[in-house]
């Protein structure tokens, strides 16, 4: 696949797929450009050194918010026509989740019920998960049925989160 003449490739990160066709990249945020000292190794070593060139070579750039679009236009002089804002999420008018029996087993095993709060992201300090736990504790005063599910790559804050929550990762 690499180096071939695909009509279109999409990278969900700010790295180009090495093909000869049209290239689209997604930029979720620019944290690693503003605070490289706090970014993880992948962002610091892979994304940061090539970002300017990648943005120029991409045929289109997808961002998840108008804020990121404005930042790209300002910091990298990208024309607004090259950037499309496509927020995270699922269009439930088109996609309908179907509960599978294995999903139910995981929900039951970890006492997860409809209405849970889901956080997906790394356990890095920049995500401020201790603050999320503080906010969740306030919510629990009003709703003792509330369940918080944290999923994602472990990071420097993971031991603190596990200790405070009394839980272990799935």
N, CA, C and O atoms as a DFTB+ gen file, in Angstrom:
680 C
 N C O
     1  1       0.825      -1.184       0.000
     2  2       0.000       0.000       0.000
     3  2       0.877       1.259       0.000
     4  3       0.618       2.191      -0.760
     5  1       1.912       1.289       0.849
     6  2       2.749       2.478       0.930
     7  2       3.484       2.698      -0.384
     8  3       4.035       1.765      -0.967
     9  1       3.484       3.934      -0.836
    10  2       4.153       4.286      -2.079
    11  2       3.320       4.029      -3.318
    12  3       3.768       4.311      -4.430
    13  1       2.120       3.502      -3.153
    14  2       1.268       3.211      -4.311
    15  2       0.423       4.424      -4.660
    16  3       0.418       5.419      -3.934
    17  1      -0.283       4.338      -5.759
    18  2      -1.122       5.436      -6.238
    19  2      -2.560       5.220      -5.752
    20  3      -3.464       4.980      -6.552
    21  1      -2.757       5.309      -4.435
    22  2      -4.114       5.266      -3.908
    23  2      -4.773       6.595      -4.238
    24  3      -4.104       7.627      -4.290
    25  1      -6.050       6.576      -4.457
    26  2      -6.739       7.825      -4.775
    27  2      -6.761       8.766      -3.579
    28  3      -6.648       9.982      -3.734
    29  1      -6.906       8.195      -2.383
    30  2      -7.038       9.011      -1.190
    31  2      -6.586       8.224       0.029
    32  3      -6.914       7.046       0.173
    33  1      -5.829       8.880       0.908
    34  2      -5.476       8.273       2.198
    35  2      -5.820       9.272       3.295
    36  3      -5.798      10.485       3.088
    37  1      -6.136       8.733       4.458
    38  2      -6.431       9.570       5.616
    39  2      -5.617       9.084       6.793
    40  3      -5.607       7.892       7.099
    41  1      -4.934      10.003       7.455
    42  2      -4.202       9.684       8.673
    43  2      -4.928      10.345       9.838
    44  3      -5.163      11.553       9.810
    45  1      -5.288       9.571      10.867
    46  2      -5.973      10.158      12.015
    47  2      -5.040      10.930      12.943
    48  3      -5.437      11.349      14.030
    49  1      -3.811      11.111      12.507
    50  2      -2.831      11.902      13.252
    51  2      -2.158      12.860      12.275
    52  3      -2.318      12.721      11.063
    53  1      -1.409      13.828      12.790
    54  2      -0.776      14.783      11.872
    55  2       0.499      14.238      11.219
    56  3       1.535      14.903      11.206
    57  1       0.407      13.034      10.686
    58  2       1.494      12.423       9.915
    59  2       0.918      11.973       8.577
    60  3      -0.153      11.369       8.529
    61  1       1.619      12.262       7.511
    62  2       1.132      11.875       6.186
    63  2       1.338      10.393       5.927
    64  3       2.345       9.818       6.340
    65  1       0.388       9.780       5.248
    66  2       0.573       8.422       4.757
    67  2       1.445       8.519       3.505
    68  3       1.168       9.337       2.628
    69  1       2.478       7.709       3.409
    70  2       3.403       7.812       2.271
    71  2       2.850       7.181       0.997
    72  3       3.246       6.079       0.618
    73  1       1.943       7.881       0.347
    74  2       1.370       7.425      -0.914
    75  2       1.438       8.572      -1.919
    76  3       1.774       9.702      -1.566
    77  1       1.119       8.268      -3.163
    78  2       1.172       9.274      -4.209
    79  2      -0.177       9.933      -4.484
    80  3      -0.256      10.870      -5.279
    81  1      -1.240       9.454      -3.833
    82  2      -2.570      10.034      -4.057
    83  2      -2.829      11.230      -3.150
    84  3      -1.910      11.754      -2.520
    85  1      -4.068      11.649      -3.091
    86  2      -4.472      12.755      -2.216
    87  2      -4.320      12.330      -0.761
    88  3      -4.534      11.170      -0.409
    89  1      -3.946      13.296       0.078
    90  2      -3.681      12.994       1.485
    91  2      -4.489      13.909       2.391
    92  3      -4.519      15.126       2.207
    93  1      -5.151      13.294       3.382
    94  2      -5.896      14.030       4.401
    95  2      -5.313      13.654       5.751
    96  3      -5.024      12.484       6.001
    97  1      -5.139      14.634       6.618
    98  2      -4.707      14.360       7.983
    99  2      -5.726      14.944       8.949
   100  3      -6.476      15.854       8.598
   101  1      -5.748      14.420      10.158
   102  2      -6.581      14.980      11.219
   103  2      -5.678      15.540      12.305
   104  3      -4.718      14.896      12.730
   105  1      -5.998      16.746      12.746
   106  2      -5.297      17.375      13.867
   107  2      -6.332      17.542      14.977
   108  3      -7.298      18.290      14.828
   109  1      -6.122      16.841      16.086
   110  2      -7.071      16.887      17.202
   111  2      -6.830      18.096      18.086
   112  3      -7.774      18.718      18.575
   113  1      -5.558      18.427      18.290
   114  2      -5.214      19.604      19.081
   115  2      -3.774      19.983      18.767
   116  3      -3.067      19.266      18.060
   117  1      -3.358      21.114      19.302
   118  2      -1.986      21.590      19.092
   119  2      -1.235      21.700      20.407
   120  3      -0.291      22.480      20.530
   121  1      -1.657      20.920      21.382
   122  2      -1.016      20.957      22.691
   123  2       0.495      20.746      22.580
   124  3       1.280      21.432      23.234
   125  1       0.883      19.794      21.749
   126  2       2.299      19.449      21.633
   127  2       3.129      20.577      21.032
   128  3       4.350      20.578      21.188
   129  1       2.506      21.539      20.349
   130  2       3.258      22.687      19.834
   131  2       3.365      23.783      20.887
   132  3       4.363      24.502      20.934
   133  1       2.357      23.913      21.721
   134  2       2.343      24.952      22.748
   135  2       3.127      24.559      23.996
   136  3       3.740      25.408      24.643
   137  1       3.107      23.277      24.329
   138  2       3.771      22.780      25.536
   139  2       4.506      21.472      25.238
   140  3       4.137      20.427      25.773
   141  1       5.530      21.514      24.400
   142  2       6.218      20.266      24.045
   143  2       6.816      19.540      25.246
   144  3       6.952      18.317      25.234
   145  1       7.169      20.292      26.276
   146  2       7.750      19.671      27.462
   147  2       6.746      18.790      28.211
   148  3       7.142      17.911      28.976
   149  1       5.467      19.019      27.994
   150  2       4.431      18.228      28.660
   151  2       3.824      17.168      27.744
   152  3       3.055      16.320      28.197
   153  1       4.167      17.215      26.472
   154  2       3.608      16.261      25.510
   155  2       4.291      14.901      25.652
   156  3       5.414      14.805      26.149
   157  1       3.602      13.863      25.212
   158  2       4.205      12.533      25.281
   159  2       5.293      12.398      24.216
   160  3       5.416      13.239      23.325
   161  1       6.072      11.337      24.323
   162  2       7.221      11.135      23.427
   163  2       6.803      11.105      21.959
   164  3       7.488      11.668      21.105
   165  1       5.683      10.449      21.665
   166  2       5.223      10.338      20.279
   167  2       4.989      11.718      19.663
   168  3       5.446      11.996      18.555
   169  1       4.284      12.565      20.379
   170  2       3.988      13.901      19.851
   171  2       5.261      14.728      19.707
   172  3       5.446      15.432      18.715
   173  1       6.128      14.638      20.698
   174  2       7.364      15.430      20.676
   175  2       8.319      14.981      19.586
   176  3       8.917      15.815      18.906
   177  1       8.470      13.683      19.410
   178  2       9.483      13.181      18.472
   179  2       8.956      12.954      17.058
   180  3       9.714      13.074      16.096
   181  1       7.669      12.630      16.915
   182  2       7.127      12.350      15.586
   183  2       6.390      13.543      14.981
   184  3       6.653      13.916      13.838
   185  1       5.473      14.140      15.735
   186  2       4.613      15.178      15.173
   187  2       5.301      16.538      15.067
   188  3       5.259      17.186      14.022
   189  1       5.928      16.956      16.149
   190  2       6.459      18.316      16.217
   191  2       7.459      18.653      15.120
   192  3       7.327      19.704      14.493
   193  1       8.463      17.801      14.859
   194  2       9.471      18.171      13.858
   195  2       8.940      18.283      12.422
   196  3       9.520      19.001      11.608
   197  1       7.848      17.585      12.102
   198  2       7.380      17.552      10.711
   199  2       6.043      18.266      10.493
   200  3       5.515      18.260       9.381
   201  1       5.501      18.870      11.529
   202  2       4.145      19.411      11.423
   203  2       4.000      20.448      10.312
   204  3       3.075      20.351       9.505
   205  1       4.881      21.425      10.253
   206  2       4.775      22.478       9.239
   207  2       4.763      21.874       7.827
   208  3       3.918      22.226       7.005
   209  1       5.696      20.973       7.557
   210  2       5.791      20.344       6.240
   211  2       4.557      19.480       5.959
   212  3       4.023      19.493       4.849
   213  1       4.115      18.740       6.959
   214  2       2.939      17.885       6.813
   215  2       1.697      18.702       6.465
   216  3       0.930      18.326       5.579
   217  1       1.502      19.807       7.155
   218  2       0.349      20.658       6.894
   219  2       0.381      21.227       5.484
   220  3      -0.658      21.341       4.834
   221  1       1.546      21.577       5.017
   222  2       1.679      22.137       3.668
   223  2       1.441      21.059       2.606
   224  3       0.829      21.336       1.574
   225  1       1.916      19.840       2.849
   226  2       1.795      18.765       1.855
   227  2       0.418      18.113       1.836
   228  3       0.028      17.532       0.822
   229  1      -0.315      18.196       2.923
   230  2      -1.645      17.580       2.970
   231  2      -2.579      18.306       2.011
   232  3      -2.531      19.529       1.882
   233  1      -3.420      17.541       1.348
   234  2      -4.412      18.136       0.453
   235  2      -5.582      18.717       1.239
   236  3      -6.231      19.662       0.792
   237  1      -5.842      18.151       2.399
   238  2      -6.903      18.643       3.264
   239  2      -6.551      18.305       4.708
   240  3      -5.846      17.334       4.982
   241  1      -7.060      19.128       5.625
   242  2      -6.823      18.929       7.050
   243  2      -8.178      18.916       7.752
   244  3      -8.992      19.822       7.578
   245  1      -8.403      17.869       8.548
   246  2      -9.608      17.770       9.355
   247  2      -9.236      18.151      10.783
   248  3      -8.224      17.694      11.313
   249  1     -10.063      18.992      11.399
   250  2      -9.882      19.351      12.806
   251  2     -11.193      19.088      13.530
   252  3     -12.248      18.980      12.906
   253  1     -11.116      18.986      14.852
   254  2     -12.307      18.619      15.616
   255  2     -13.036      19.818      16.211
   256  3     -14.086      19.666      16.835
   257  1     -12.474      21.013      16.016
   258  2     -13.139      22.201      16.560
   259  2     -12.738      23.442      15.775
   260  3     -11.702      23.470      15.112
   261  1     -13.575      24.462      15.864
   262  2     -13.257      25.750      15.245
   263  2     -12.019      26.360      15.901
   264  3     -11.255      27.069      15.245
   265  1     -11.820      26.091      17.174
   266  2     -10.650      26.600      17.890
   267  2      -9.362      26.094      17.248
   268  3      -8.435      26.870      17.020
   269  1      -9.302      24.790      16.955
   270  2      -8.099      24.217      16.336
   271  2      -7.926      24.768      14.920
   272  3      -6.802      25.027      14.489
   273  1      -9.024      24.947      14.203
   274  2      -8.941      25.525      12.857
   275  2      -8.320      26.915      12.915
   276  3      -7.406      27.214      12.146
   277  1      -8.798      27.758      13.803
   278  2      -8.262      29.115      13.937
   279  2      -6.781      29.084      14.308
   280  3      -5.988      29.868      13.785
   281  1      -6.412      28.178      15.209
   282  2      -5.010      28.069      15.626
   283  2      -4.113      27.654      14.459
   284  3      -3.012      28.182      14.304
   285  1      -4.585      26.706      13.634
   286  2      -3.800      26.277      12.467
   287  2      -3.638      27.415      11.465
   288  3      -2.561      27.603      10.898
   289  1      -4.700      28.165      11.251
   290  2      -4.614      29.280      10.303
   291  2      -3.644      30.340      10.821
   292  3      -2.874      30.913      10.050
   293  1      -3.684      30.597      12.125
   294  2      -2.825      31.631      12.701
   295  2      -1.364      31.180      12.789
   296  3      -0.466      31.903      12.357
   297  1      -1.127      30.001      13.341
   298  2       0.250      29.540      13.581
   299  2       0.969      29.073      12.326
   300  3       2.187      29.207      12.212
   301  1       0.198      28.515      11.373
   302  2       0.833      27.894      10.217
   303  2       0.403      28.505       8.886
   304  3       0.740      27.989       7.820
   305  1      -0.328      29.588       8.953
   306  2      -0.774      30.308       7.758
   307  2      -1.502      29.409       6.756
   308  3      -1.328      29.548       5.546
   309  1      -2.309      28.496       7.267
   310  2      -3.083      27.627       6.381
   311  2      -4.340      28.365       5.920
   312  3      -4.973      29.059       6.715
   313  1      -4.700      28.225       4.664
   314  2      -5.945      28.853       4.196
   315  2      -7.150      28.125       4.791
   316  3      -7.139      26.901       4.930
   317  1      -8.166      28.873       5.133
   318  2      -9.338      28.270       5.781
   319  2     -10.010      27.225       4.900
   320  3     -10.640      26.302       5.418
   321  1      -9.888      27.351       3.560
   322  2     -10.525      26.396       2.649
   323  2      -9.903      24.999       2.757
   324  3     -10.540      24.007       2.403
   325  1      -8.687      24.925       3.234
   326  2      -7.988      23.637       3.328
   327  2      -8.408      22.854       4.578
   328  3      -8.143      21.657       4.681
   329  1      -9.063      23.535       5.524
   330  2      -9.373      22.941       6.825
   331  2     -10.878      22.732       6.967
   332  3     -11.666      23.648       6.732
   333  1     -11.267      21.523       7.351
   334  2     -12.678      21.211       7.611
   335  2     -12.854      20.852       9.074
   336  3     -12.102      20.045       9.621
   337  1     -13.854      21.457       9.707
   338  2     -14.171      21.139      11.097
   339  2     -15.178      19.993      11.108
   340  3     -16.291      20.122      10.597
   341  1     -14.771      18.871      11.698
   342  2     -15.652      17.709      11.848
   343  2     -15.541      17.260      13.298
   344  3     -14.595      16.556      13.652
   345  1     -16.490      17.655      14.143
   346  2     -16.412      17.311      15.568
   347  2     -16.468      15.805      15.796
   348  3     -17.024      15.056      14.993
   349  1     -15.880      15.383      16.906
   350  2     -15.993      13.982      17.307
   351  2     -17.453      13.665      17.595
   352  3     -18.229      14.540      17.979
   353  1     -17.806      12.437      17.410
   354  2     -19.164      12.022      17.734
   355  2     -19.726      11.114      16.671
   356  3     -19.075      10.817      15.670
   357  1     -20.933      10.683      16.904
   358  2     -21.618       9.770      15.996
   359  2     -22.963      10.373      15.634
   360  3     -23.703      10.822      16.509
   361  1     -23.274      10.382      14.372
   362  2     -24.578      10.836      13.917
   363  2     -25.567       9.690      14.123
   364  3     -25.597       8.730      13.353
   365  1     -26.371       9.809      15.173
   366  2     -27.291       8.717      15.500
   367  2     -28.459       8.598      14.530
   368  3     -29.225       7.637      14.600
   369  1     -28.604       9.564      13.626
   370  2     -29.617       9.431      12.583
   371  2     -29.154       8.448      11.511
   372  3     -29.970       7.872      10.792
   373  1     -27.851       8.264      11.410
   374  2     -27.293       7.348      10.410
   375  2     -26.824       6.041      11.053
   376  3     -27.076       4.959      10.522
   377  1     -26.145       6.143      12.191
   378  2     -25.558       4.977      12.850
   379  2     -26.365       4.619      14.087
   380  3     -26.691       5.483      14.902
   381  1     -26.680       3.352      14.218
   382  2     -27.449       2.866      15.352
   383  2     -26.657       1.758      16.043
   384  3     -26.324       0.740      15.437
   385  1     -26.368       1.977      17.307
   386  2     -25.614       0.977      18.061
   387  2     -26.479      -0.243      18.308
   388  3     -27.669      -0.139      18.603
   389  1     -25.860      -1.384      18.183
   390  2     -26.541      -2.630      18.489
   391  2     -25.802      -3.272      19.647
   392  3     -24.598      -3.517      19.568
   393  1     -26.521      -3.541      20.712
   394  2     -25.903      -4.150      21.874
   395  2     -25.575      -5.610      21.556
   396  3     -26.422      -6.366      21.080
   397  1     -24.350      -5.978      21.827
   398  2     -23.922      -7.361      21.616
   399  2     -23.824      -8.039      22.977
   400  3     -23.656      -7.369      23.995
   401  1     -23.925      -9.323      22.996
   402  2     -23.897     -10.041      24.271
   403  2     -22.576      -9.823      25.006
   404  3     -22.565      -9.756      26.235
   405  1     -21.458      -9.710      24.275
   406  2     -20.175      -9.484      24.948
   407  2     -20.137      -8.102      25.597
   408  3     -19.522      -7.931      26.650
   409  1     -20.794      -7.107      24.973
   410  2     -20.877      -5.783      25.590
   411  2     -21.593      -5.872      26.934
   412  3     -21.157      -5.281      27.922
   413  1     -22.680      -6.607      26.960
   414  2     -23.473      -6.743      28.183
   415  2     -22.644      -7.384      29.290
   416  3     -22.752      -6.995      30.452
   417  1     -21.817      -8.365      28.935
   418  2     -20.979      -9.019      29.938
   419  2     -20.004      -8.035      30.568
   420  3     -19.804      -8.059      31.783
   421  1     -19.395      -7.174      29.765
   422  2     -18.462      -6.172      30.290
   423  2     -19.226      -5.184      31.158
   424  3     -18.762      -4.834      32.243
   425  1     -20.383      -4.732      30.702
   426  2     -21.184      -3.788      31.495
   427  2     -21.525      -4.386      32.861
   428  3     -21.396      -3.720      33.888
   429  1     -21.962      -5.646      32.863
   430  2     -22.337      -6.303      34.117
   431  2     -21.119      -6.522      35.018
   432  3     -21.180      -6.289      36.225
   433  1     -20.034      -6.964      34.428
   434  2     -18.827      -7.256      35.215
   435  2     -18.337      -6.022      35.962
   436  3     -17.903      -6.131      37.108
   437  1     -18.398      -4.858      35.337
   438  2     -17.869      -3.642      35.946
   439  2     -18.972      -2.700      36.452
   440  3     -18.707      -1.537      36.757
   441  1     -20.210      -3.210      36.539
   442  2     -21.342      -2.444      37.051
   443  2     -21.515      -1.123      36.307
   444  3     -21.699      -0.070      36.917
   445  1     -21.454      -1.199      34.981
   446  2     -21.664      -0.030      34.130
   447  2     -23.091      -0.109      33.608
   448  3     -23.500      -1.125      33.047
   449  1     -23.832       0.951      33.792
   450  2     -25.230       0.948      33.349
   451  2     -25.490       2.167      32.477
   452  3     -24.724       3.130      32.510
   453  1     -26.563       2.131      31.697
   454  2     -26.886       3.284      30.843
   455  2     -26.887       4.581      31.662
   456  3     -27.350       4.621      32.802
   457  1     -26.359       5.625      31.047
   458  2     -26.242       6.903      31.732
   459  2     -24.866       7.131      32.327
   460  3     -24.635       8.141      32.992
   461  1     -23.950       6.201      32.096
   462  2     -22.600       6.365      32.629
   463  2     -21.890       7.523      31.937
   464  3     -22.279       7.957      30.852
   465  1     -20.846       8.008      32.587
   466  2     -20.005       9.068      32.031
   467  2     -18.722       8.414      31.555
   468  3     -18.076       7.682      32.304
   469  1     -18.353       8.677      30.311
   470  2     -17.184       8.036      29.711
   471  2     -16.116       9.071      29.399
   472  3     -16.380      10.076      28.740
   473  1     -14.897       8.809      29.886
   474  2     -13.727       9.601      29.515
   475  2     -12.809       8.687      28.728
   476  3     -12.462       7.601      29.193
   477  1     -12.411       9.122      27.532
   478  2     -11.452       8.369      26.737
   479  2     -10.272       9.281      26.476
   480  3     -10.421      10.345      25.875
   481  1      -9.111       8.871      26.922
   482  2      -7.898       9.659      26.721
   483  2      -6.778       9.098      27.564
   484  3      -6.994       8.209      28.389
   485  1      -5.604       9.608      27.361
   486  2      -4.450       9.119      28.110
   487  2      -4.480       9.652      29.536
   488  3      -5.123      10.662      29.826
   489  1      -3.783       8.964      30.408
   490  2      -3.689       9.372      31.803
   491  2      -2.568      10.365      32.033
   492  3      -1.856      10.286      33.034
   493  1      -2.412      11.282      31.123
   494  2      -1.359      12.296      31.219
   495  2      -1.829      13.482      32.053
   496  3      -3.023      13.781      32.075
   497  1      -0.915      14.161      32.739
   498  2      -1.287      15.320      33.561
   499  2      -2.065      16.385      32.804
   500  3      -2.928      17.039      33.391
   501  1      -1.788      16.580      31.521
   502  2      -2.489      17.618      30.761
   503  2      -3.975      17.341      30.620
   504  3      -4.745      18.255      30.326
   505  1      -4.390      16.100      30.825
   506  2      -5.815      15.756      30.746
   507  2      -6.551      16.114      32.038
   508  3      -7.780      16.170      32.059
   509  1      -5.800      16.355      33.109
   510  2      -6.343      16.801      34.394
   511  2      -7.418      15.858      34.940
   512  3      -8.500      16.297      35.329
   513  1      -7.109      14.566      34.964
   514  2      -8.061      13.586      35.483
   515  2      -8.339      13.747      36.979
   516  3      -9.449      13.443      37.414
   517  1      -7.377      14.212      37.785
   518  2      -7.749      14.467      39.186
   519  2      -8.905      15.465      39.300
   520  3      -9.751      15.322      40.183
   521  1      -8.954      16.462      38.431
   522  2     -10.064      17.422      38.449
   523  2     -11.364      16.737      38.034
   524  3     -12.426      17.025      38.586
   525  1     -11.277      15.828      37.057
   526  2     -12.462      15.072      36.662
   527  2     -12.987      14.265      37.849
   528  3     -14.196      14.209      38.070
   529  1     -12.092      13.641      38.612
   530  2     -12.524      12.877      39.782
   531  2     -13.161      13.785      40.828
   532  3     -14.134      13.396      41.474
   533  1     -12.619      15.000      41.003
   534  2     -13.225      15.961      41.930
   535  2     -14.645      16.310      41.486
   536  3     -15.572      16.318      42.296
   537  1     -14.806      16.597      40.203
   538  2     -16.126      16.934      39.668
   539  2     -17.086      15.755      39.796
   540  3     -18.260      15.930      40.123
   541  1     -16.577      14.559      39.537
   542  2     -17.415      13.372      39.641
   543  2     -17.859      13.145      41.086
   544  3     -18.994      12.737      41.332
   545  1     -16.969      13.409      42.034
   546  2     -17.324      13.269      43.458
   547  2     -18.469      14.214      43.818
   548  3     -19.363      13.848      44.580
   549  1     -18.441      15.432      43.269
   550  2     -19.543      16.374      43.501
   551  2     -20.850      15.847      42.907
   552  3     -21.908      15.946      43.528
   553  1     -20.764      15.293      41.714
   554  2     -21.944      14.724      41.075
   555  2     -22.517      13.578      41.909
   556  3     -23.733      13.439      42.036
   557  1     -21.634      12.766      42.472
   558  2     -22.079      11.605      43.244
   559  2     -22.850      12.009      44.496
   560  3     -23.660      11.233      45.003
   561  1     -22.604      13.217      44.997
   562  2     -23.381      13.699      46.148
   563  2     -24.856      13.855      45.778
   564  3     -25.743      13.664      46.610
   565  1     -25.100      14.207      44.504
   566  2     -26.464      14.396      44.009
   567  2     -27.051      13.117      43.422
   568  3     -28.264      12.911      43.451
   569  1     -26.183      12.262      42.889
   570  2     -26.638      11.061      42.188
   571  2     -25.728       9.901      42.554
   572  3     -24.673       9.714      41.947
   573  1     -26.134       9.131      43.536
   574  2     -25.290       8.028      44.000
   575  2     -25.212       6.883      42.989
   576  3     -24.408       5.965      43.153
   577  1     -26.039       6.932      41.952
   578  2     -26.024       5.901      40.912
   579  2     -25.014       6.195      39.804
   580  3     -24.794       5.350      38.936
   581  1     -24.405       7.359      39.818
   582  2     -23.496       7.766      38.747
   583  2     -22.298       6.819      38.662
   584  3     -21.775       6.355      39.675
   585  1     -21.884       6.550      37.431
   586  2     -20.719       5.700      37.177
   587  2     -19.810       6.433      36.199
   588  3     -20.258       6.938      35.170
   589  1     -18.542       6.481      36.535
   590  2     -17.525       7.086      35.667
   591  2     -16.653       5.974      35.105
   592  3     -16.100       5.169      35.855
   593  1     -16.533       5.934      33.797
   594  2     -15.687       4.948      33.127
   595  2     -14.535       5.714      32.484
   596  3     -14.748       6.632      31.692
   597  1     -13.312       5.324      32.837
   598  2     -12.118       5.950      32.275
   599  2     -11.408       4.901      31.424
   600  3     -11.070       3.821      31.908
   601  1     -11.189       5.228      30.167
   602  2     -10.534       4.296      29.253
   603  2      -9.461       5.027      28.471
   604  3      -9.655       6.172      28.062
   605  1      -8.341       4.377      28.262
   606  2      -7.295       4.984      27.453
   607  2      -5.917       4.509      27.859
   608  3      -5.748       3.675      28.749
   609  1      -4.959       5.059      27.186
   610  2      -3.559       4.705      27.394
   611  2      -3.093       5.196      28.771
   612  3      -3.357       6.342      29.136
   613  1      -2.413       4.353      29.529
   614  2      -1.889       4.811      30.817
   615  2      -0.898       5.960      30.634
   616  3      -0.263       6.092      29.589
   617  1      -0.784       6.772      31.656
   618  2       0.158       7.885      31.636
   619  2       0.672       8.160      33.034
   620  3       0.465       7.364      33.950
   621  1       1.334       9.273      33.193
   622  2       1.950       9.604      34.486
   623  2       0.931       9.747      35.610
   624  3       1.268       9.495      36.767
   625  1      -0.292      10.139      35.310
   626  2      -1.325      10.295      36.345
   627  2      -2.086       9.007      36.639
   628  3      -2.892       8.980      37.569
   629  1      -1.862       7.960      35.890
   630  2      -2.636       6.732      36.060
   631  2      -2.558       6.173      37.484
   632  3      -3.601       5.821      38.036
   633  1      -1.378       6.072      38.107
   634  2      -1.355       5.543      39.483
   635  2      -2.180       6.388      40.461
   636  3      -2.830       5.843      41.353
   637  1      -2.154       7.700      40.299
   638  2      -2.937       8.592      41.157
   639  2      -4.425       8.347      40.948
   640  3      -5.194       8.279      41.907
   641  1      -4.820       8.218      39.691
   642  2      -6.232       7.988      39.363
   643  2      -6.695       6.651      39.937
   644  3      -7.773       6.567      40.525
   645  1      -5.888       5.610      39.770
   646  2      -6.259       4.292      40.277
   647  2      -6.378       4.307      41.796
   648  3      -7.301       3.717      42.357
   649  1      -5.457       4.973      42.449
   650  2      -5.488       5.034      43.910
   651  2      -6.725       5.785      44.399
   652  3      -7.411       5.338      45.318
   653  1      -7.000       6.927      43.776
   654  2      -8.157       7.731      44.196
   655  2      -9.479       7.050      43.904
   656  3     -10.431       7.168      44.675
   657  1      -9.537       6.337      42.790
   658  2     -10.804       5.711      42.404
   659  2     -10.979       4.338      43.043
   660  3     -12.097       3.827      43.114
   661  1      -9.889       3.741      43.508
   662  2      -9.976       2.404      44.082
   663  2     -10.216       1.327      43.044
   664  3     -10.591       0.204      43.381
   665  1     -10.002       1.667      41.787
   666  2     -10.256       0.726      40.697
   667  2      -8.976       0.443      39.932
   668  3      -7.973       1.141      40.079
   669  1      -9.034      -0.574      39.129
   670  2      -7.933      -0.947      38.251
   671  2      -8.431      -0.922      36.822
   672  3      -9.629      -1.071      36.581
   673  1      -7.513      -0.733      35.856
   674  2      -7.959      -0.681      34.463
   675  2      -8.538      -2.001      33.990
   676  3      -8.210      -3.063      34.519
   677  1      -9.407      -1.922      32.984
   678  2     -10.007      -3.128      32.395
   679  2      -8.943      -3.968      31.754
   680  3      -9.241      -5.027      31.201
